[in-house]
Amino acid sequence: MEAPQYVAARVQRALAEDDRTHELGIRVDVRGDQLFLRGQVTGEEHRRQMERVAQEAAPELHVHNELQVVQVREPGEDEHLD
């Protein structure tokens, strides 16, 4: 059986390199046969893609998608510093 840190590294690499995700800032934790994705993403579809890529990278594990979707707002007015 592969060590948990190696599985986590494999999944993180897949999330960074896969054309569907290209995500670097996600924390991947492996405990036993459970894999946890934690962090923030910018949309529900991106969240689902992250779970798909993680499941493909570690099909032997049960993926828990704990990623939070955050709203990215358009920049408002320029900030003025006095």
PDB file with one MODEL, atoms N, CA, C and O in Angstrom:
MODEL        1
ATOM      1  N   MET A   1       0.847  -1.194   0.000  1.00  0.00           N
ATOM      2  CA  MET A   1       0.000   0.000   0.000  1.00  0.00           C
ATOM      3  C   MET A   1       0.888   1.251   0.000  1.00  0.00           C
ATOM      4  O   MET A   1       1.885   1.321   0.718  1.00  0.00           O
ATOM      5  N   GLU A   2       0.511   2.211  -0.802  1.00  0.00           N
ATOM      6  CA  GLU A   2       1.267   3.450  -0.942  1.00  0.00           C
ATOM      7  C   GLU A   2       1.085   4.333   0.299  1.00  0.00           C
ATOM      8  O   GLU A   2      -0.019   4.423   0.837  1.00  0.00           O
ATOM      9  N   ALA A   3       2.153   4.978   0.749  1.00  0.00           N
ATOM     10  CA  ALA A   3       2.089   5.851   1.920  1.00  0.00           C
ATOM     11  C   ALA A   3       1.147   7.021   1.655  1.00  0.00           C
ATOM     12  O   ALA A   3       1.096   7.538   0.539  1.00  0.00           O
ATOM     13  N   PRO A   4       0.395   7.443   2.684  1.00  0.00           N
ATOM     14  CA  PRO A   4      -0.588   8.526   2.492  1.00  0.00           C
ATOM     15  C   PRO A   4      -0.004   9.797   1.891  1.00  0.00           C
ATOM     16  O   PRO A   4      -0.646  10.436   1.057  1.00  0.00           O
ATOM     17  N   GLN A   5       1.210  10.174   2.304  1.00  0.00           N
ATOM     18  CA  GLN A   5       1.778  11.422   1.774  1.00  0.00           C
ATOM     19  C   GLN A   5       2.072  11.313   0.282  1.00  0.00           C
ATOM     20  O   GLN A   5       2.021  12.313  -0.434  1.00  0.00           O
ATOM     21  N   TYR A   6       2.379  10.106  -0.193  1.00  0.00           N
ATOM     22  CA  TYR A   6       2.619   9.923  -1.627  1.00  0.00           C
ATOM     23  C   TYR A   6       1.316   9.991  -2.410  1.00  0.00           C
ATOM     24  O   TYR A   6       1.268  10.544  -3.509  1.00  0.00           O
ATOM     25  N   VAL A   7       0.263   9.426  -1.836  1.00  0.00           N
ATOM     26  CA  VAL A   7      -1.057   9.506  -2.483  1.00  0.00           C
ATOM     27  C   VAL A   7      -1.491  10.967  -2.560  1.00  0.00           C
ATOM     28  O   VAL A   7      -1.957  11.422  -3.604  1.00  0.00           O
ATOM     29  N   ALA A   8      -1.338  11.704  -1.454  1.00  0.00           N
ATOM     30  CA  ALA A   8      -1.718  13.119  -1.426  1.00  0.00           C
ATOM     31  C   ALA A   8      -0.922  13.907  -2.463  1.00  0.00           C
ATOM     32  O   ALA A   8      -1.481  14.749  -3.166  1.00  0.00           O
ATOM     33  N   ALA A   9       0.379  13.638  -2.561  1.00  0.00           N
ATOM     34  CA  ALA A   9       1.219  14.335  -3.542  1.00  0.00           C
ATOM     35  C   ALA A   9       0.777  14.005  -4.963  1.00  0.00           C
ATOM     36  O   ALA A   9       0.765  14.881  -5.827  1.00  0.00           O
ATOM     37  N   ARG A  10       0.414  12.745  -5.210  1.00  0.00           N
ATOM     38  CA  ARG A  10      -0.051  12.338  -6.543  1.00  0.00           C
ATOM     39  C   ARG A  10      -1.332  13.086  -6.917  1.00  0.00           C
ATOM     40  O   ARG A  10      -1.485  13.549  -8.047  1.00  0.00           O
ATOM     41  N   VAL A  11      -2.248  13.196  -5.952  1.00  0.00           N
ATOM     42  CA  VAL A  11      -3.513  13.890  -6.214  1.00  0.00           C
ATOM     43  C   VAL A  11      -3.263  15.387  -6.413  1.00  0.00           C
ATOM     44  O   VAL A  11      -3.848  15.991  -7.313  1.00  0.00           O
ATOM     45  N   GLN A  12      -2.413  15.990  -5.595  1.00  0.00           N
ATOM     46  CA  GLN A  12      -2.111  17.416  -5.758  1.00  0.00           C
ATOM     47  C   GLN A  12      -1.482  17.684  -7.119  1.00  0.00           C
ATOM     48  O   GLN A  12      -1.799  18.683  -7.764  1.00  0.00           O
ATOM     49  N   ARG A  13      -0.603  16.806  -7.553  1.00  0.00           N
ATOM     50  CA  ARG A  13       0.021  16.963  -8.867  1.00  0.00           C
ATOM     51  C   ARG A  13      -1.042  16.865  -9.964  1.00  0.00           C
ATOM     52  O   ARG A  13      -1.024  17.645 -10.916  1.00  0.00           O
ATOM     53  N   ALA A  14      -1.966  15.909  -9.833  1.00  0.00           N
ATOM     54  CA  ALA A  14      -3.031  15.758 -10.818  1.00  0.00           C
ATOM     55  C   ALA A  14      -3.904  17.017 -10.877  1.00  0.00           C
ATOM     56  O   ALA A  14      -4.275  17.465 -11.962  1.00  0.00           O
ATOM     57  N   LEU A  15      -4.229  17.583  -9.716  1.00  0.00           N
ATOM     58  CA  LEU A  15      -5.049  18.798  -9.684  1.00  0.00           C
ATOM     59  C   LEU A  15      -4.327  19.970 -10.333  1.00  0.00           C
ATOM     60  O   LEU A  15      -4.956  20.816 -10.968  1.00  0.00           O
ATOM     61  N   ALA A  16      -3.006  20.023 -10.175  1.00  0.00           N
ATOM     62  CA  ALA A  16      -2.222  21.113 -10.756  1.00  0.00           C
ATOM     63  C   ALA A  16      -2.048  20.952 -12.258  1.00  0.00           C
ATOM     64  O   ALA A  16      -2.038  21.944 -12.987  1.00  0.00           O
ATOM     65  N   GLU A  17      -1.912  19.718 -12.733  1.00  0.00           N
ATOM     66  CA  GLU A  17      -1.553  19.477 -14.127  1.00  0.00           C
ATOM     67  C   GLU A  17      -2.727  19.188 -15.048  1.00  0.00           C
ATOM     68  O   GLU A  17      -2.606  19.352 -16.262  1.00  0.00           O
ATOM     69  N   ASP A  18      -3.861  18.761 -14.501  1.00  0.00           N
ATOM     70  CA  ASP A  18      -5.006  18.401 -15.341  1.00  0.00           C
ATOM     71  C   ASP A  18      -5.592  19.655 -16.000  1.00  0.00           C
ATOM     72  O   ASP A  18      -5.766  20.682 -15.344  1.00  0.00           O
ATOM     73  N   ASP A  19      -5.894  19.566 -17.296  1.00  0.00           N
ATOM     74  CA  ASP A  19      -6.453  20.703 -18.031  1.00  0.00           C
ATOM     75  C   ASP A  19      -7.793  21.175 -17.473  1.00  0.00           C
ATOM     76  O   ASP A  19      -8.172  22.329 -17.668  1.00  0.00           O
ATOM     77  N   ARG A  20      -8.510  20.294 -16.781  1.00  0.00           N
ATOM     78  CA  ARG A  20      -9.819  20.671 -16.237  1.00  0.00           C
ATOM     79  C   ARG A  20      -9.713  21.502 -14.967  1.00  0.00           C
ATOM     80  O   ARG A  20     -10.657  22.205 -14.607  1.00  0.00           O
ATOM     81  N   THR A  21      -8.578  21.428 -14.288  1.00  0.00           N
ATOM     82  CA  THR A  21      -8.501  22.063 -12.979  1.00  0.00           C
ATOM     83  C   THR A  21      -7.399  23.106 -12.856  1.00  0.00           C
ATOM     84  O   THR A  21      -7.690  24.245 -12.489  1.00  0.00           O
ATOM     85  N   HIS A  22      -6.155  22.770 -13.146  1.00  0.00           N
ATOM     86  CA  HIS A  22      -5.012  23.684 -12.995  1.00  0.00           C
ATOM     87  C   HIS A  22      -5.053  24.400 -11.650  1.00  0.00           C
ATOM     88  O   HIS A  22      -4.985  25.628 -11.599  1.00  0.00           O
ATOM     89  N   GLU A  23      -5.160  23.661 -10.588  1.00  0.00           N
ATOM     90  CA  GLU A  23      -5.327  24.246  -9.261  1.00  0.00           C
ATOM     91  C   GLU A  23      -4.152  23.883  -8.361  1.00  0.00           C
ATOM     92  O   GLU A  23      -3.817  22.709  -8.202  1.00  0.00           O
ATOM     93  N   LEU A  24      -3.534  24.899  -7.779  1.00  0.00           N
ATOM     94  CA  LEU A  24      -2.371  24.678  -6.918  1.00  0.00           C
ATOM     95  C   LEU A  24      -2.684  24.817  -5.431  1.00  0.00           C
ATOM     96  O   LEU A  24      -1.993  24.218  -4.607  1.00  0.00           O
ATOM     97  N   GLY A  25      -3.694  25.581  -5.072  1.00  0.00           N
ATOM     98  CA  GLY A  25      -3.888  25.943  -3.672  1.00  0.00           C
ATOM     99  C   GLY A  25      -4.830  25.050  -2.884  1.00  0.00           C
ATOM    100  O   GLY A  25      -5.458  25.517  -1.934  1.00  0.00           O
ATOM    101  N   ILE A  26      -4.948  23.791  -3.245  1.00  0.00           N
ATOM    102  CA  ILE A  26      -5.874  22.893  -2.559  1.00  0.00           C
ATOM    103  C   ILE A  26      -5.098  21.980  -1.623  1.00  0.00           C
ATOM    104  O   ILE A  26      -4.065  21.422  -1.992  1.00  0.00           O
ATOM    105  N   ARG A  27      -5.610  21.835  -0.409  1.00  0.00           N
ATOM    106  CA  ARG A  27      -4.991  20.919   0.548  1.00  0.00           C
ATOM    107  C   ARG A  27      -5.604  19.534   0.373  1.00  0.00           C
ATOM    108  O   ARG A  27      -6.826  19.389   0.330  1.00  0.00           O
ATOM    109  N   VAL A  28      -4.761  18.535   0.274  1.00  0.00           N
ATOM    110  CA  VAL A  28      -5.195  17.146   0.114  1.00  0.00           C
ATOM    111  C   VAL A  28      -4.715  16.373   1.336  1.00  0.00           C
ATOM    112  O   VAL A  28      -3.515  16.300   1.599  1.00  0.00           O
ATOM    113  N   ASP A  29      -5.645  15.804   2.073  1.00  0.00           N
ATOM    114  CA  ASP A  29      -5.310  14.988   3.252  1.00  0.00           C
ATOM    115  C   ASP A  29      -5.795  13.570   3.014  1.00  0.00           C
ATOM    116  O   ASP A  29      -6.915  13.357   2.549  1.00  0.00           O
ATOM    117  N   VAL A  30      -4.946  12.597   3.337  1.00  0.00           N
ATOM    118  CA  VAL A  30      -5.315  11.190   3.209  1.00  0.00           C
ATOM    119  C   VAL A  30      -5.264  10.562   4.592  1.00  0.00           C
ATOM    120  O   VAL A  30      -4.260  10.653   5.299  1.00  0.00           O
ATOM    121  N   ARG A  31      -6.376   9.919   4.967  1.00  0.00           N
ATOM    122  CA  ARG A  31      -6.443   9.187   6.238  1.00  0.00           C
ATOM    123  C   ARG A  31      -7.097   7.839   5.965  1.00  0.00           C
ATOM    124  O   ARG A  31      -8.295   7.753   5.694  1.00  0.00           O
ATOM    125  N   GLY A  32      -6.291   6.800   6.041  1.00  0.00           N
ATOM    126  CA  GLY A  32      -6.820   5.463   5.739  1.00  0.00           C
ATOM    127  C   GLY A  32      -7.257   5.407   4.292  1.00  0.00           C
ATOM    128  O   GLY A  32      -6.477   5.695   3.384  1.00  0.00           O
ATOM    129  N   ASP A  33      -8.524   5.030   4.080  1.00  0.00           N
ATOM    130  CA  ASP A  33      -9.048   4.963   2.709  1.00  0.00           C
ATOM    131  C   ASP A  33      -9.874   6.199   2.360  1.00  0.00           C
ATOM    132  O   ASP A  33     -10.680   6.169   1.430  1.00  0.00           O
ATOM    133  N   GLN A  34      -9.672   7.282   3.104  1.00  0.00           N
ATOM    134  CA  GLN A  34     -10.422   8.520   2.903  1.00  0.00           C
ATOM    135  C   GLN A  34      -9.481   9.614   2.396  1.00  0.00           C
ATOM    136  O   GLN A  34      -8.361   9.757   2.886  1.00  0.00           O
ATOM    137  N   LEU A  35      -9.947  10.380   1.414  1.00  0.00           N
ATOM    138  CA  LEU A  35      -9.183  11.504   0.883  1.00  0.00           C
ATOM    139  C   LEU A  35     -10.047  12.755   1.029  1.00  0.00           C
ATOM    140  O   LEU A  35     -11.211  12.770   0.630  1.00  0.00           O
ATOM    141  N   PHE A  36      -9.463  13.798   1.604  1.00  0.00           N
ATOM    142  CA  PHE A  36     -10.190  15.040   1.851  1.00  0.00           C
ATOM    143  C   PHE A  36      -9.603  16.156   1.010  1.00  0.00           C
ATOM    144  O   PHE A  36      -8.392  16.376   1.011  1.00  0.00           O
ATOM    145  N   LEU A  37     -10.473  16.865   0.286  1.00  0.00           N
ATOM    146  CA  LEU A  37     -10.077  18.050  -0.472  1.00  0.00           C
ATOM    147  C   LEU A  37     -10.548  19.264   0.315  1.00  0.00           C
ATOM    148  O   LEU A  37     -11.729  19.383   0.642  1.00  0.00           O
ATOM    149  N   ARG A  38      -9.609  20.174   0.619  1.00  0.00           N
ATOM    150  CA  ARG A  38      -9.969  21.358   1.399  1.00  0.00           C
ATOM    151  C   ARG A  38      -9.363  22.591   0.749  1.00  0.00           C
ATOM    152  O   ARG A  38      -8.239  22.564   0.246  1.00  0.00           O
ATOM    153  N   GLY A  39     -10.126  23.664   0.772  1.00  0.00           N
ATOM    154  CA  GLY A  39      -9.660  24.917   0.205  1.00  0.00           C
ATOM    155  C   GLY A  39     -10.826  25.660  -0.418  1.00  0.00           C
ATOM    156  O   GLY A  39     -11.988  25.386  -0.115  1.00  0.00           O
ATOM    157  N   GLN A  40     -10.505  26.601  -1.288  1.00  0.00           N
ATOM    158  CA  GLN A  40     -11.532  27.420  -1.917  1.00  0.00           C
ATOM    159  C   GLN A  40     -11.377  27.394  -3.433  1.00  0.00           C
ATOM    160  O   GLN A  40     -10.269  27.413  -3.970  1.00  0.00           O
ATOM    161  N   VAL A  41     -12.519  27.351  -4.098  1.00  0.00           N
ATOM    162  CA  VAL A  41     -12.555  27.401  -5.558  1.00  0.00           C
ATOM    163  C   VAL A  41     -13.579  28.452  -5.970  1.00  0.00           C
ATOM    164  O   VAL A  41     -14.358  28.926  -5.143  1.00  0.00           O
ATOM    165  N   THR A  42     -13.575  28.817  -7.255  1.00  0.00           N
ATOM    166  CA  THR A  42     -14.383  29.946  -7.694  1.00  0.00           C
ATOM    167  C   THR A  42     -15.717  29.574  -8.334  1.00  0.00           C
ATOM    168  O   THR A  42     -16.394  30.450  -8.873  1.00  0.00           O
ATOM    169  N   GLY A  43     -16.110  28.321  -8.294  1.00  0.00           N
ATOM    170  CA  GLY A  43     -17.403  27.977  -8.864  1.00  0.00           C
ATOM    171  C   GLY A  43     -17.763  26.526  -8.587  1.00  0.00           C
ATOM    172  O   GLY A  43     -16.892  25.692  -8.338  1.00  0.00           O
ATOM    173  N   GLU A  44     -19.053  26.238  -8.632  1.00  0.00           N
ATOM    174  CA  GLU A  44     -19.538  24.886  -8.335  1.00  0.00           C
ATOM    175  C   GLU A  44     -19.037  23.875  -9.367  1.00  0.00           C
ATOM    176  O   GLU A  44     -18.685  22.751  -9.010  1.00  0.00           O
ATOM    177  N   GLU A  45     -19.004  24.264 -10.636  1.00  0.00           N
ATOM    178  CA  GLU A  45     -18.517  23.343 -11.663  1.00  0.00           C
ATOM    179  C   GLU A  45     -17.040  23.027 -11.441  1.00  0.00           C
ATOM    180  O   GLU A  45     -16.619  21.881 -11.604  1.00  0.00           O
ATOM    181  N   HIS A  46     -16.259  24.027 -11.072  1.00  0.00           N
ATOM    182  CA  HIS A  46     -14.835  23.808 -10.783  1.00  0.00           C
ATOM    183  C   HIS A  46     -14.691  22.870  -9.579  1.00  0.00           C
ATOM    184  O   HIS A  46     -13.812  22.008  -9.555  1.00  0.00           O
ATOM    185  N   ARG A  47     -15.543  23.044  -8.605  1.00  0.00           N
ATOM    186  CA  ARG A  47     -15.544  22.177  -7.412  1.00  0.00           C
ATOM    187  C   ARG A  47     -15.780  20.714  -7.812  1.00  0.00           C
ATOM    188  O   ARG A  47     -15.085  19.813  -7.341  1.00  0.00           O
ATOM    189  N   ARG A  48     -16.764  20.494  -8.682  1.00  0.00           N
ATOM    190  CA  ARG A  48     -17.067  19.125  -9.141  1.00  0.00           C
ATOM    191  C   ARG A  48     -15.911  18.553  -9.959  1.00  0.00           C
ATOM    192  O   ARG A  48     -15.586  17.373  -9.826  1.00  0.00           O
ATOM    193  N   GLN A  49     -15.287  19.376 -10.804  1.00  0.00           N
ATOM    194  CA  GLN A  49     -14.152  18.910 -11.606  1.00  0.00           C
ATOM    195  C   GLN A  49     -12.995  18.495 -10.699  1.00  0.00           C
ATOM    196  O   GLN A  49     -12.323  17.499 -10.969  1.00  0.00           O
ATOM    197  N   MET A  50     -12.761  19.250  -9.629  1.00  0.00           N
ATOM    198  CA  MET A  50     -11.689  18.919  -8.690  1.00  0.00           C
ATOM    199  C   MET A  50     -11.928  17.538  -8.091  1.00  0.00           C
ATOM    200  O   MET A  50     -11.006  16.730  -7.982  1.00  0.00           O
ATOM    201  N   GLU A  51     -13.171  17.277  -7.706  1.00  0.00           N
ATOM    202  CA  GLU A  51     -13.503  15.970  -7.130  1.00  0.00           C
ATOM    203  C   GLU A  51     -13.281  14.860  -8.155  1.00  0.00           C
ATOM    204  O   GLU A  51     -12.751  13.801  -7.821  1.00  0.00           O
ATOM    205  N   ARG A  52     -13.688  15.102  -9.406  1.00  0.00           N
ATOM    206  CA  ARG A  52     -13.516  14.104 -10.464  1.00  0.00           C
ATOM    207  C   ARG A  52     -12.043  13.768 -10.684  1.00  0.00           C
ATOM    208  O   ARG A  52     -11.668  12.598 -10.767  1.00  0.00           O
ATOM    209  N   VAL A  53     -11.219  14.802 -10.777  1.00  0.00           N
ATOM    210  CA  VAL A  53      -9.791  14.596 -11.019  1.00  0.00           C
ATOM    211  C   VAL A  53      -9.162  13.852  -9.841  1.00  0.00           C
ATOM    212  O   VAL A  53      -8.352  12.947 -10.042  1.00  0.00           O
ATOM    213  N   ALA A  54      -9.527  14.225  -8.618  1.00  0.00           N
ATOM    214  CA  ALA A  54      -8.992  13.548  -7.436  1.00  0.00           C
ATOM    215  C   ALA A  54      -9.403  12.075  -7.425  1.00  0.00           C
ATOM    216  O   ALA A  54      -8.593  11.208  -7.097  1.00  0.00           O
ATOM    217  N   GLN A  55     -10.647  11.789  -7.779  1.00  0.00           N
ATOM    218  CA  GLN A  55     -11.126  10.407  -7.802  1.00  0.00           C
ATOM    219  C   GLN A  55     -10.387   9.592  -8.855  1.00  0.00           C
ATOM    220  O   GLN A  55     -10.072   8.423  -8.631  1.00  0.00           O
ATOM    221  N   GLU A  56     -10.110  10.206 -10.002  1.00  0.00           N
ATOM    222  CA  GLU A  56      -9.367   9.507 -11.051  1.00  0.00           C
ATOM    223  C   GLU A  56      -7.923   9.252 -10.627  1.00  0.00           C
ATOM    224  O   GLU A  56      -7.344   8.220 -10.967  1.00  0.00           O
ATOM    225  N   ALA A  57      -7.341  10.198  -9.882  1.00  0.00           N
ATOM    226  CA  ALA A  57      -5.945  10.068  -9.456  1.00  0.00           C
ATOM    227  C   ALA A  57      -5.782   9.046  -8.331  1.00  0.00           C
ATOM    228  O   ALA A  57      -4.719   8.444  -8.184  1.00  0.00           O
ATOM    229  N   ALA A  58      -6.835   8.853  -7.541  1.00  0.00           N
ATOM    230  CA  ALA A  58      -6.778   7.911  -6.411  1.00  0.00           C
ATOM    231  C   ALA A  58      -8.085   7.126  -6.342  1.00  0.00           C
ATOM    232  O   ALA A  58      -8.866   7.304  -5.407  1.00  0.00           O
ATOM    233  N   PRO A  59      -8.329   6.253  -7.332  1.00  0.00           N
ATOM    234  CA  PRO A  59      -9.617   5.549  -7.395  1.00  0.00           C
ATOM    235  C   PRO A  59      -9.856   4.598  -6.228  1.00  0.00           C
ATOM    236  O   PRO A  59     -10.988   4.181  -5.979  1.00  0.00           O
ATOM    237  N   GLU A  60      -8.778   4.256  -5.510  1.00  0.00           N
ATOM    238  CA  GLU A  60      -8.924   3.334  -4.383  1.00  0.00           C
ATOM    239  C   GLU A  60      -9.458   4.026  -3.126  1.00  0.00           C
ATOM    240  O   GLU A  60      -9.779   3.360  -2.142  1.00  0.00           O
ATOM    241  N   LEU A  61      -9.553   5.354  -3.156  1.00  0.00           N
ATOM    242  CA  LEU A  61      -9.972   6.106  -1.971  1.00  0.00           C
ATOM    243  C   LEU A  61     -11.359   6.709  -2.141  1.00  0.00           C
ATOM    244  O   LEU A  61     -11.819   6.958  -3.256  1.00  0.00           O
ATOM    245  N   HIS A  62     -12.011   6.936  -1.006  1.00  0.00           N
ATOM    246  CA  HIS A  62     -13.297   7.644  -0.993  1.00  0.00           C
ATOM    247  C   HIS A  62     -13.004   9.128  -0.835  1.00  0.00           C
ATOM    248  O   HIS A  62     -12.396   9.540   0.154  1.00  0.00           O
ATOM    249  N   VAL A  63     -13.435   9.941  -1.810  1.00  0.00           N
ATOM    250  CA  VAL A  63     -13.129  11.372  -1.812  1.00  0.00           C
ATOM    251  C   VAL A  63     -14.213  12.146  -1.072  1.00  0.00           C
ATOM    252  O   VAL A  63     -15.403  12.001  -1.352  1.00  0.00           O
ATOM    253  N   HIS A  64     -13.781  12.967  -0.125  1.00  0.00           N
ATOM    254  CA  HIS A  64     -14.666  13.894   0.583  1.00  0.00           C
ATOM    255  C   HIS A  64     -14.351  15.286   0.065  1.00  0.00           C
ATOM    256  O   HIS A  64     -13.271  15.822   0.312  1.00  0.00           O
ATOM    257  N   ASN A  65     -15.295  15.865  -0.650  1.00  0.00           N
ATOM    258  CA  ASN A  65     -15.086  17.177  -1.251  1.00  0.00           C
ATOM    259  C   ASN A  65     -15.544  18.247  -0.267  1.00  0.00           C
ATOM    260  O   ASN A  65     -16.736  18.535  -0.160  1.00  0.00           O
ATOM    261  N   GLU A  66     -14.593  18.828   0.448  1.00  0.00           N
ATOM    262  CA  GLU A  66     -14.899  19.873   1.423  1.00  0.00           C
ATOM    263  C   GLU A  66     -14.499  21.251   0.897  1.00  0.00           C
ATOM    264  O   GLU A  66     -14.319  22.193   1.669  1.00  0.00           O
ATOM    265  N   LEU A  67     -14.362  21.356  -0.416  1.00  0.00           N
ATOM    266  CA  LEU A  67     -13.990  22.624  -1.033  1.00  0.00           C
ATOM    267  C   LEU A  67     -15.136  23.624  -0.901  1.00  0.00           C
ATOM    268  O   LEU A  67     -16.304  23.267  -1.060  1.00  0.00           O
ATOM    269  N   GLN A  68     -14.797  24.861  -0.613  1.00  0.00           N
ATOM    270  CA  GLN A  68     -15.793  25.923  -0.501  1.00  0.00           C
ATOM    271  C   GLN A  68     -15.782  26.751  -1.774  1.00  0.00           C
ATOM    272  O   GLN A  68     -14.725  27.078  -2.315  1.00  0.00           O
ATOM    273  N   VAL A  69     -16.980  27.082  -2.242  1.00  0.00           N
ATOM    274  CA  VAL A  69     -17.106  27.941  -3.413  1.00  0.00           C
ATOM    275  C   VAL A  69     -17.164  29.385  -2.920  1.00  0.00           C
ATOM    276  O   VAL A  69     -18.002  29.735  -2.089  1.00  0.00           O
ATOM    277  N   VAL A  70     -16.268  30.213  -3.439  1.00  0.00           N
ATOM    278  CA  VAL A  70     -16.259  31.632  -3.085  1.00  0.00           C
ATOM    279  C   VAL A  70     -16.647  32.445  -4.308  1.00  0.00           C
ATOM    280  O   VAL A  70     -16.350  32.077  -5.444  1.00  0.00           O
ATOM    281  N   GLN A  71     -17.304  33.538  -4.053  1.00  0.00           N
ATOM    282  CA  GLN A  71     -17.725  34.418  -5.139  1.00  0.00           C
ATOM    283  C   GLN A  71     -16.587  35.368  -5.468  1.00  0.00           C
ATOM    284  O   GLN A  71     -16.018  36.011  -4.586  1.00  0.00           O
ATOM    285  N   VAL A  72     -16.269  35.443  -6.736  1.00  0.00           N
ATOM    286  CA  VAL A  72     -15.254  36.391  -7.183  1.00  0.00           C
ATOM    287  C   VAL A  72     -16.003  37.575  -7.767  1.00  0.00           C
ATOM    288  O   VAL A  72     -16.740  37.437  -8.743  1.00  0.00           O
ATOM    289  N   ARG A  73     -15.811  38.724  -7.171  1.00  0.00           N
ATOM    290  CA  ARG A  73     -16.523  39.916  -7.630  1.00  0.00           C
ATOM    291  C   ARG A  73     -15.657  40.694  -8.602  1.00  0.00           C
ATOM    292  O   ARG A  73     -14.427  40.663  -8.547  1.00  0.00           O
ATOM    293  N   GLU A  74     -16.335  41.384  -9.483  1.00  0.00           N
ATOM    294  CA  GLU A  74     -15.625  42.282 -10.383  1.00  0.00           C
ATOM    295  C   GLU A  74     -15.046  43.420  -9.550  1.00  0.00           C
ATOM    296  O   GLU A  74     -15.661  43.854  -8.576  1.00  0.00           O
ATOM    297  N   PRO A  75     -13.894  43.892  -9.919  1.00  0.00           N
ATOM    298  CA  PRO A  75     -13.341  45.018  -9.163  1.00  0.00           C
ATOM    299  C   PRO A  75     -14.287  46.207  -9.218  1.00  0.00           C
ATOM    300  O   PRO A  75     -14.861  46.514 -10.262  1.00  0.00           O
ATOM    301  N   GLY A  76     -14.438  46.869  -8.082  1.00  0.00           N
ATOM    302  CA  GLY A  76     -15.318  48.045  -8.022  1.00  0.00           C
ATOM    303  C   GLY A  76     -14.539  49.285  -8.367  1.00  0.00           C
ATOM    304  O   GLY A  76     -13.648  49.264  -9.216  1.00  0.00           O
ATOM    305  N   GLU A  77     -14.879  50.354  -7.707  1.00  0.00           N
ATOM    306  CA  GLU A  77     -14.185  51.613  -7.944  1.00  0.00           C
ATOM    307  C   GLU A  77     -12.758  51.518  -7.474  1.00  0.00           C
ATOM    308  O   GLU A  77     -12.425  50.700  -6.616  1.00  0.00           O
ATOM    309  N   ASP A  78     -11.913  52.363  -8.044  1.00  0.00           N
ATOM    310  CA  ASP A  78     -10.531  52.422  -7.602  1.00  0.00           C
ATOM    311  C   ASP A  78     -10.472  52.859  -6.141  1.00  0.00           C
ATOM    312  O   ASP A  78     -11.246  53.704  -5.692  1.00  0.00           O
ATOM    313  N   GLU A  79      -9.556  52.276  -5.434  1.00  0.00           N
ATOM    314  CA  GLU A  79      -9.369  52.668  -4.051  1.00  0.00           C
ATOM    315  C   GLU A  79      -8.506  53.927  -4.016  1.00  0.00           C
ATOM    316  O   GLU A  79      -7.478  54.009  -4.689  1.00  0.00           O
ATOM    317  N   HIS A  80      -8.936  54.898  -3.228  1.00  0.00           N
ATOM    318  CA  HIS A  80      -8.191  56.159  -3.115  1.00  0.00           C
ATOM    319  C   HIS A  80      -7.615  56.254  -1.721  1.00  0.00           C
ATOM    320  O   HIS A  80      -8.340  56.189  -0.728  1.00  0.00           O
ATOM    321  N   LEU A  81      -6.304  56.408  -1.656  1.00  0.00           N
ATOM    322  CA  LEU A  81      -5.635  56.569  -0.375  1.00  0.00           C
ATOM    323  C   LEU A  81      -5.278  58.034  -0.200  1.00  0.00           C
ATOM    324  O   LEU A  81      -4.690  58.654  -1.085  1.00  0.00           O
ATOM    325  N   ASP A  82      -5.644  58.582   0.960  1.00  0.00           N
ATOM    326  CA  ASP A  82      -5.347  60.009   1.217  1.00  0.00           C
ATOM    327  C   ASP A  82      -4.010  60.157   1.889  1.00  0.00           C
ATOM    328  O   ASP A  82      -3.588  61.275   2.184  1.00  0.00           O
TER     329      ASP A  82
ENDMDL
END
